[in-house]
């Protein structure tokens, strides 16, 4: 695996260019985000804290807000259907997210824990597309690249460089809180819980 110190001159130049672009894209995206939506994201931890609904329903509400945010952020990313590079990275999820996937898709978890340690394709990746996109875990929803293309997303490079990711602090806090109230603090890799789709 390459280290950031073993990048070629061409890769070093691309990395510098992509970091600058990502910073600009994130700034543009932040400025273009409608203020009511930004406020809603900031308030989501308190909104969910006071909602009188089950954790799974609260997660559904959180994901709906994430989808709403994605409608505004996606035009600033290099991400697109058919890439699948991020589906080869570790995909962490909690017991709550496992239950959500089961409820939304009808797919059930494996009866035994399969320790694959985040290696290989996500079990829901088929033909370079996510077969549970509507029910994908939190970590998948928050991942996006703001560089010029998906070059740095490749599994051989993605953990070696940092380009710039947007972190919605309200969403992050709300998810941590949900995991706590659901008693779902333990984190799994999706490959350890679900069998590959046929």
C-alpha positions, 0 to 999 in steps of 0.5 A, spaced: 500 500 500 502 506 498 504 511 503 503 519 502 510 519 502 511 515 496 506 518 492 508 520 485 510 527 483 504 527 478 499 524 484 502 530 489 500 535 484 493 532 483 493 531 491 494 539 492 489 541 486 484 536 489 485 539 496 484 546 494 478 544 489 475 540 495 476 546 500 472 551 495 467 546 493 465 545 501 465 553 502 460 553 496 456 548 498 456 551 505 454 557 502 448 554 498 445 550 503 438 554 505 438 557 512 432 553 514 435 546 512 442 548 516 438 550 522 434 544 522 441 540 521 443 544 527 437 542 531 436 535 530 439 532 536 434 536 540 428 534 536 430 527 536 431 527 544 424 530 545 421 526 540 416 521 543 418 515 538 422 509 538 429 509 536 428 506 529 423 511 528 428 516 530 433 513 525 428 514 520 427 521 521 435 522 521 436 519 515 430 523 512 434 529 514 440 526 511 436 525 504 434 532 504 441 535 505 444 530 500 439 533 495 443 540 496 450 537 497 450 532 491 452 537 486 458 539 489 461 532 490 464 527 485 460 521 487 455 518 483 452 511 482 456 506 479 463 507 482 463 503 488 470 505 491 467 507 498 463 500 498 470 497 499 472 501 505 470 498 512 463 500 513 461 501 520 454 500 523 450 499 530 445 494 532 440 500 531 442 500 523 442 493 522 435 493 525 433 498 520 436 495 514 432 489 516 426 492 517 427 496 510 429 491 506 427 484 509 434 482 508 436 478 515 443 478 518 447 472 518 445 467 524 453 467 526 458 473 526 462 473 520 469 476 522 471 479 515 474 485 518 472 490 513 476 487 507 473 486 500 466 489 497 460 491 502 455 485 501 450 489 498 454 492 493 452 488 486 454 491 479 458 497 482 451 499 485 448 499 492 442 494 493 440 497 499 441 505 498 435 507 501 437 503 507 444 504 507 448 506 514 450 512 517 457 512 515 455 511 508 450 517 508 456 522 510 461 519 506 462 524 499 468 526 496 469 533 494 475 533 489 475 533 482 474 525 481 474 519 485 481 517 484 482 518 491 476 514 493 480 507 490 481 502 496 489 503 495 489 510 496 483 512 500 486 511 507 493 514 505 491 521 504 486 526 506 482 531 502 476 534 506 469 531 508 463 535 510 461 533 517 454 535 519 455 536 527 448 536 528 447 529 525 453 526 528 451 528 535 444 525 533 447 519 531 451 518 537 445 519 542 441 514 538 446 509 539 446 510 546 439 510 547 438 504 543 443 501 547 447 500 540 454 502 542 457 496 539 460 497 532 460 492 527 463 492 520 457 490 515 461 484 512 461 481 519 453 481 519 450 480 513 452 475 507 453 478 500 447 479 496 446 474 490 
